[in-house]
Amino acid sequence: MLPLFCASRRQRLARRYCLTHLCAASCAVLLLSLSAATSLLAGQTQGASSSASSQLSPELAEKKQQAVQLLKSAQAANALPLFEELSKAAPADGEIQFGLAMCLFAKARNDAAGNDAKALMERARQAAHSSRDLGFKSDLLTMLLNVLDAAPDPLVGFSQDAQVNQKMKEGEAAFTRGDNDAAIAAYSAALQIDPKLYQAALFAGDACFRKKDLACFSEWYRKAILIDPNTETAHRYWADALAAAGKMDEARDEYIEAIIANPYIKQTWTGLAHWAKKNNVAIGVIQVNRPAVSDDPTKIVIESGTLQQTETGREAWVSYGIVRVAWRSGLYAKSHPKDSTYRHSLEEEVAALSAVVEAIDMKKATRLDPQLAALQQLKQQGMLACWILLNGADQGIAQDYVAYRETHRDLLKRYLATYVLHPPAVPAVTPNSDRGARLRAPHEHFACHAVISTRLPSVSITTASL
C-alpha cells in the first residue's frame, strides 16, 4: 500500500508519478526520475536481499551507497556503470539488481532507440526478475515488472503522432532533471497538438505539484479531469495535492470523485481512508451478510434456523434465494436477450434485496436485525443500488457500474458522503438489542454481524469498461 500523507514530499510525488505512467491508457512508461530514485532509499529491502546487502565488503558497500546517491541525484547514466560492477560482484543482492534494472530502463527510455533500446529493456527485465526472485520487495519493482512484462512493447509512445511523442519525451527528460518549468512547457506543447491527451495535462500537474504551486497544479489537474472525468488518476492526484496544501474539504470532494471514477481499485479507497484518518472523520461501510447461493440454479439455500428467526426478521432472507433462483432460471435471459450466458446483474441484486425488505414482518420483528434495518433505510433513501455497486459488487454486477454512473453520479456522491464518511447509526426496534445497532467508533472491534465496519471494500474486481 502506498502511503498518502508520508513524511517525504519527494517520495510521495515519486510514487504518484510512477503510478501515473502505469495508469496511462496509451503508454506503459515508468520513467526513472530524480524523486523516484529516493524510493530506493526508503527501507523497502526485505528478505534475502537484505541479508545479501549486510554481507557486502566495505569497498562494495561504499560503491553501492555511491550508486544509490547518484540515483537520488537523478544521474542514472552515471549510476549504471557502478550497478553493472556491483551486480557482477554481488549477484545475490536483490536491491543492486533492482538498481541495475532501473538504470537500464532509464537508458532505454531516454538514451537509446530501435534494437538497442529493446536490448536494454530485455536486460532490465532480467535484472528486475532477478531482484524479485532474490526477495527484494518494492512498489516500484512491482510496477517496473508490470511494464517490462507488458505486451507487445514497453517502448510504445503516448500517441501515434510523432510530434506529440517528442514533446512528451522532452517533458519526461525535463522532469527527470528537476526542471519543472521546462517539463510544464513541453507537456503543454503536447496538449496543444493533441487536446485529448490526458497524460500531458496530468504530468504537467505533477510538475506543478513539485513546485508547490496550488493554482498551477489545480489548473492542470482540472484540465485532465475535463478531458476524462471517469479516469480516477487526476482526481486522486489533485486530492493529494489539495490535502498537502491544507485544502481538506476540496481534497475530500476529489477523493470521492476518484472512487466514483473507479470504485474497483485499492488506490481510490485508500486515498479517502487516509483523508478520513488525518481529519479524524469516521469512515466505514455497511456490512450485510447475504445468504449463499447454490451452484445449482434450481435450488434455494436456506441457512439453518432462518425460518424460526421471526423476532429479528431474518426469516425474510428466504426471499433472497427465491428471487436469485428465478433470475438464474429464466428472468435474466428474458431481461437480457442479447446475452448468451447468465450474469449476476445489478438488476437482479436490487430485486433480491428489495424482496427481502418487503418480506420483513414488522409486527413480528420486535428485535429487527440491524443489517435488515440498514437495507430498509437504504431502500427508503433510494440508495440500495449505490450500496450494491460500491460495497457489495462482484464481477458480474460491476459490469453494470458505468451505465448506472452515467445517470446517478450525484446519488453516488451522496451515498459516499452519507454512508461511508460519517456513517450513520442504523436504528433498531429495541435500542438495547443484543445484536447492537449503534455506530461504533473506528477503533472498536466489529463482530461479523455489525452494521458498520471499518473494513473498506476488497477491491479485486477488474472491468475493462472502467
C-alpha positions in Angstrom: 0.0 0.0 0.0 1.3 3.4 -0.9 1.2 5.9 2.0 -0.6 9.1 1.1 0.5 11.5 3.9 4.1 10.4 4.1 6.9 12.4 5.6 8.8 12.9 2.4 7.0 15.1 -0.2 9.5 14.0 -2.8 8.9 10.3 -2.1 5.1 10.8 -2.3 5.5 12.6 -5.6 7.8 9.9 -6.9 5.3 7.1 -6.2 2.4 9.1 -7.7 4.5 9.9 -10.8 5.4 6.3 -11.4 1.7 5.2 -10.9 0.7 7.9 -13.4 2.8 6.3 -16.1 1.5 2.8 -15.3 -2.1 4.0 -15.4 -1.7 5.7 -18.8 -4.1 4.2 -21.3 -1.9 4.9 -24.3 1.5 4.2 -22.9 3.1 2.0 -20.3 6.0 4.1 -19.1 8.0 4.0 -15.9 10.4 6.9 -16.0 13.3 6.9 -13.6 13.1 10.4 -12.1 15.0 12.3 -9.5 12.3 11.8 -7.0 11.6 8.1 -7.9 15.2 7.3 -7.0 14.5 8.2 -3.4 12.2 5.2 -3.1 15.3 3.0 -3.4 16.4 4.6 -0.1 13.0 4.1 1.6 13.9 1.0 3.5 11.8 -1.3 1.4 14.5 -4.1 1.2 13.3 -7.3 2.6 14.2 -11.0 2.8 17.2 -12.4 1.0 18.3 -9.1 -0.5 18.6 -7.5 2.9 20.8 -10.4 4.1 23.0 -10.1 1.0 23.4 -6.4 1.5 24.7 -6.9 5.0 27.4 -9.3 3.6 29.0 -6.8 1.2 32.6 -5.9 1.7 33.3 -2.4 2.9 34.5 -1.4 -0.5 31.4 -2.8 -2.3 29.1 -1.3 0.4 30.7 2.1 -0.3 30.2 1.7 -4.1 26.6 0.7 -3.5 26.0 3.8 -1.4 27.6 5.9 -4.2 25.4 4.3 -6.8 22.3 4.9 -4.8 23.2 8.5 -4.2 23.7 9.0 -7.9 20.2 7.7 -8.5 19.0 10.1 -5.8 20.6 12.9 -7.8 18.8 11.7 -11.0 22.1 10.6 -12.5 21.1 7.2 -13.8 23.7 7.3 -16.6 26.5 7.7 -14.0 25.0 5.2 -11.7 24.7 2.5 -14.4 28.4 1.5 -14.5 28.5 1.2 -10.7 25.4 -1.0 -10.7 26.9 -3.1 -13.5 30.0 -3.7 -11.5 28.1 -4.3 -8.3 25.8 -6.8 -9.9 28.7 -8.9 -11.1 30.4 -8.8 -7.7 27.3 -9.3 -5.6 24.7 -11.1 -7.9 22.7 -12.3 -4.9 21.9 -8.7 -3.8 18.3 -8.0 -4.9 18.5 -4.3 -4.2 21.5 -4.0 -6.5 19.6 -5.9 -9.2 16.7 -3.5 -8.8 19.0 -0.5 -9.2 20.5 -2.0 -12.3 17.1 -2.7 -13.7 16.0 0.9 -13.1 19.2 2.3 -14.7 18.8 0.1 -17.8 15.2 1.1 -18.1 16.1 4.8 -17.9 18.8 4.4 -20.5 16.4 2.6 -22.8 13.8 5.2 -22.4 16.0 8.3 -22.6 19.2 7.5 -24.5 18.5 4.7 -26.9 16.3 3.7 -29.8 15.4 0.8 -32.0 17.1 -2.5 -31.3 19.5 -1.0 -28.8 16.6 0.2 -26.7 14.9 -3.2 -26.9 18.1 -5.0 -25.9 18.4 -2.7 -22.8 14.7 -3.3 -22.0 15.3 -7.1 -22.0 18.3 -6.7 -19.7 16.2 -4.5 -17.4 13.5 -7.2 -17.4 16.0 -9.9 -16.5 17.5 -7.8 -13.7 14.1 -6.9 -12.3 13.0 -10.6 -12.2 16.3 -11.5 -10.5 15.6 -8.8 -7.9 12.2 -10.2 -7.2 13.4 -13.8 -7.1 16.1 -12.7 -4.6 13.5 -11.4 -2.2 13.6 -7.7 -2.8 10.2 -6.1 -2.4 9.3 -2.6 -3.5 6.2 -1.0 -5.0 8.5 0.4 -7.8 9.8 -3.1 -8.6 6.2 -4.4 -8.9 5.3 -1.6 -11.3 8.5 -1.9 -13.2 7.9 -5.6 -13.8 4.3 -4.9 -14.9 5.7 -2.5 -17.5 8.6 -4.7 -18.7 6.4 -7.8 -18.9 3.6 -6.0 -20.8 2.9 -6.8 -24.4 3.7 -6.0 -27.0 6.3 -3.3 -26.5 7.1 -1.2 -23.4 8.7 1.4 -25.6 5.4 2.3 -27.2 4.7 6.1 -27.1 1.9 8.2 -25.8 0.4 8.9 -29.2 0.5 7.9 -32.8 1.7 11.5 -33.6 5.5 11.6 -33.6 5.5 15.3 -32.7 3.3 14.6 -29.6 5.6 11.8 -28.5 8.7 14.0 -28.9 7.2 16.8 -26.7 6.2 14.2 -24.1 9.7 12.8 -24.1 11.1 16.3 -23.7 8.8 16.7 -20.7 9.9 13.5 -19.2 13.5 14.4 -19.6 12.9 17.8 -18.0 11.0 16.3 -15.1 13.9 13.8 -14.6 16.5 16.6 -14.2 14.2 18.6 -12.0 13.4 21.4 -14.5 9.7 21.8 -13.7 9.1 24.8 -15.9 10.6 23.1 -18.9 8.5 20.0 -18.2 5.3 22.0 -18.0 6.1 23.8 -21.2 6.8 20.5 -23.0 3.6 18.8 -21.7 1.6 22.0 -22.6 3.0 21.9 -26.2 2.0 18.2 -26.4 -1.5 19.1 -25.2 -1.8 21.9 -27.8 -1.1 19.4 -30.6 -3.4 16.7 -29.1 -6.1 18.4 -26.8 -7.3 15.0 -25.7 -4.0 13.7 -24.3 -4.9 13.0 -20.7 -1.3 12.2 -19.7 0.0 15.6 -20.9 -2.3 17.5 -18.5 -1.8 15.0 -15.7 2.0 15.2 -15.9 2.0 18.9 -16.1 0.0 18.9 -12.8 2.7 16.7 -11.3 5.4 19.2 -12.2 3.3 22.0 -10.7 2.8 19.9 -7.5 6.6 19.6 -7.2 6.8 23.4 -7.5 4.2 23.6 -4.6 2.1 25.9 -6.8 -1.5 25.4 -5.8 -3.0 27.4 -8.6 -0.8 25.7 -11.2 -1.5 22.1 -10.2 -5.2 22.8 -9.8 -5.4 24.2 -13.3 -3.6 21.2 -14.9 -5.4 18.5 -12.9 -8.7 20.2 -13.7 -7.8 20.1 -17.4 -7.1 16.4 -17.1 -10.4 15.8 -15.5 -12.2 17.8 -18.2 -10.6 15.5 -20.8 -11.8 12.4 -19.0 -13.7 12.7 -15.7 -14.1 8.9 -15.5 -10.4 8.2 -15.1 -9.6 8.3 -11.4 -5.9 9.4 -11.6 -6.3 13.1 -11.9 -9.0 13.2 -9.2 -6.8 11.3 -6.8 -3.6 13.3 -7.5 -5.4 16.6 -7.2 -6.8 15.4 -3.9 -3.3 14.5 -2.7 -2.1 17.9 -3.7 -5.0 19.8 -2.1 -4.6 17.8 1.1 -0.9 18.7 1.1 -1.9 22.3 0.7 -4.3 22.1 3.6 -7.4 22.3 1.4 -9.1 19.4 3.2 -12.8 20.0 2.1 -11.7 20.3 -1.6 -9.5 17.2 -1.2 -12.4 15.2 0.3 -14.6 16.0 -2.7 -11.9 14.9 -5.2 -11.2 11.6 -3.3 -15.0 10.9 -3.6 -14.8 11.7 -7.3 -11.9 9.3 -7.6 -14.0 6.5 -6.1 -16.9 7.3 -8.4 -14.5 7.2 -11.4 -13.3 3.7 -10.4 -14.5 2.1 -7.2 -12.9 -1.2 -8.0 -9.2 -0.5 -7.3 -7.5 -0.1 -3.9 -5.9 3.3 -4.5 -9.2 5.2 -4.6 -10.5 3.8 -1.3 -7.0 4.2 0.3 -6.9 7.9 -0.5 -10.3 8.5 1.1 -9.3 6.4 4.1 -6.1 8.4 4.7 -8.0 11.7 4.4 -10.5 10.5 7.0 -7.8 9.4 9.4 -5.9 12.7 9.0 -9.1 14.7 9.6 -10.5 12.5 12.5 -13.5 11.6 10.5 -15.4 8.3 11.0 -15.3 6.1 7.9 -16.9 2.7 7.3 -19.2 0.7 5.1 -22.5 -1.1 5.9 -22.0 -4.8 6.2 -24.7 -7.1 5.0 -24.1 -10.9 5.1 -26.2 -12.2 2.2 -27.1 -15.9 2.1 -25.0 -18.3 -0.1 -26.3 -19.3 -3.5 -26.2 -22.9 -4.7 -24.3 -23.8 -7.7 -27.5 -25.5 -8.9 -29.6 -22.7 -10.2 -32.8 -24.6 -9.3 -32.0 -24.9 -5.6 -32.6 -22.4 -2.8 -30.1 -22.4 0.1 -31.8 -21.8 3.4 -29.5 -21.4 6.4 -30.3 -23.5 9.5 -32.8 -21.7 11.8 -33.6 -18.9 9.4 -37.3 -19.7 9.2 -37.5 -19.5 13.0 -36.0 -16.0 13.3 -39.2 -14.1 13.3 -38.3 -11.7 16.1 -35.2 -10.5 14.2 -36.9 -10.6 10.8 -34.2 -12.8 9.4 -36.8 -15.2 8.0 -37.2 -12.6 5.2 -33.8 -13.7 3.8 -35.6 -16.7 2.3 -37.0 -14.3 -0.3 -33.4 -13.5 -1.4 -32.8 -17.1 -2.5 -36.2 -17.3 -4.2 -35.6 -14.2 -6.4 -32.0 -15.3 -7.2 -33.2 -18.7 -8.4 -35.9 -17.1 -10.6 -33.3 -14.9 -12.3 -30.9 -17.7 -12.9 -33.6 -19.9 -14.1 -35.0 -17.6 -16.8 -35.6 -14.0 -15.8 -32.1 -12.9 -16.8 -32.4 -14.4 -20.3 -35.7 -12.5 -20.7 -34.3 -9.3 -19.4 -31.0 -9.6 -21.5 -31.9 -11.4 -24.7 -28.7 -10.5 -26.4 -26.5 -12.2 -23.7 -25.7 -15.8 -24.4 -24.9 -16.7 -20.8 -26.2 -15.8 -17.4 -24.5 -13.0 -15.4 -25.2 -11.8 -11.9 -26.5 -8.3 -12.6 -27.3 -5.2 -10.6 -31.0 -5.5 -11.6 -31.1 -9.0 -10.1 -29.5 -8.0 -6.8 -31.7 -5.0 -6.4 -34.7 -7.2 -6.9 -33.5 -9.8 -4.5 -32.6 -7.4 -1.7 -35.8 -5.4 -2.3 -37.8 -8.6 -1.9 -36.1 -9.2 1.5 -37.0 -5.7 2.7 -40.6 -6.2 1.6 -40.9 -9.6 3.3 -40.0 -8.3 6.7 -43.0 -8.6 9.0 -42.6 -5.6 11.2 -45.4 -6.8 13.5 -43.4 -9.9 14.5 -39.9 -8.4 14.2 -39.7 -6.9 17.7 -35.8 -7.0 17.6 -35.2 -6.2 13.9 -31.7 -7.4 12.8 -29.5 -4.3 12.3 -28.5 -5.5 8.8 -32.1 -5.7 7.7 -32.7 -2.2 9.2 -29.8 -0.9 7.2 -31.3 -2.4 4.0 -34.6 -0.8 4.8 -33.0 2.6 5.3 -31.0 2.2 2.0 -34.1 1.3 0.1 -36.2 4.1 1.6 -33.5 6.6 0.5 -33.1 5.2 -2.9 -29.5 4.2 -2.3 -29.8 0.4 -2.4 -28.2 0.2 -5.8 -25.4 2.5 -4.6 -24.5 0.2 -1.8 -24.6 -2.8 -4.1 -22.3 -1.3 -6.7 -19.8 0.4 -4.3 -19.8 -2.0 -1.4 -21.4 -5.3 -2.5 -20.5 -5.9 -6.1 -19.0 -8.9 -7.7 -17.5 -9.3 -11.2 -21.0 -9.6 -12.8 -22.6 -6.7 -11.0 -19.6 -4.5 -11.7 -20.3 -4.6 -15.4 -23.4 -2.5 -14.8 -21.5 0.2 -13.0 -20.6 2.5 -15.9 -24.2 2.7 -17.2 -25.5 3.4 -13.6 -22.9 6.1 -13.1 -24.0 7.9 -16.2 -27.4 8.7 -14.7 -26.7 8.6 -11.0 -23.4 10.3 -10.3 -24.9 12.8 -7.8 -26.6 10.0 -5.9 -23.4 8.0 -5.7 -21.7 11.1 -4.2 -24.5 11.5 -1.7 -24.2 7.8 -0.7 -20.4 8.1 -0.1 -20.9 11.3 1.9 -23.7 9.7 4.0 -22.8 6.1 4.4 -19.0 5.9 4.1 -17.9 9.2 5.6 -19.7 9.9 8.9 -21.6 6.5 8.6 -24.9 6.8 10.4 -26.2 4.6 13.2 -28.9 2.4 11.8 -32.0 2.3 14.1 -33.1 -0.9 15.7 -36.6 -1.6 17.1 -35.1 -2.2 20.6 -32.2 0.2 21.4 -30.6 -2.3 23.8 -30.7 -5.1 21.3 -28.0 -7.7 22.0 -27.1 -7.5 18.3 -26.3 -3.8 18.7 -27.1 -1.2 16.1 -25.2 1.8 17.3 -22.4 3.4 15.3 -19.1 2.0 16.6 -16.0 4.1 16.8 -13.3 3.3 14.2 -11.0 1.8 16.8 -13.6 -0.6 18.2 -13.9 -4.3 17.4 -16.6 -5.3 14.9 -18.4 -8.6 15.2 -19.3 -10.4 11.9 -22.9 -9.1 12.2 -22.0 -5.5 13.0 -23.8 -3.0 10.7 -20.9 -0.6 10.3 -17.4 -2.0 9.6 -14.2 0.0 9.1 -13.0 -2.7 6.7 -13.3 -0.9 3.3 -14.3 -2.9 0.2 -12.0 -5.7 -1.0 -11.3 -4.3 -4.5 -10.2 -7.1 -6.7 -12.8 -6.5 -9.4 -11.4 -5.9 -12.9 -13.7 -4.4 -15.6 -12.4 -3.4 -19.0 -15.0 -0.7 -19.3 -13.9 1.4 -16.4 
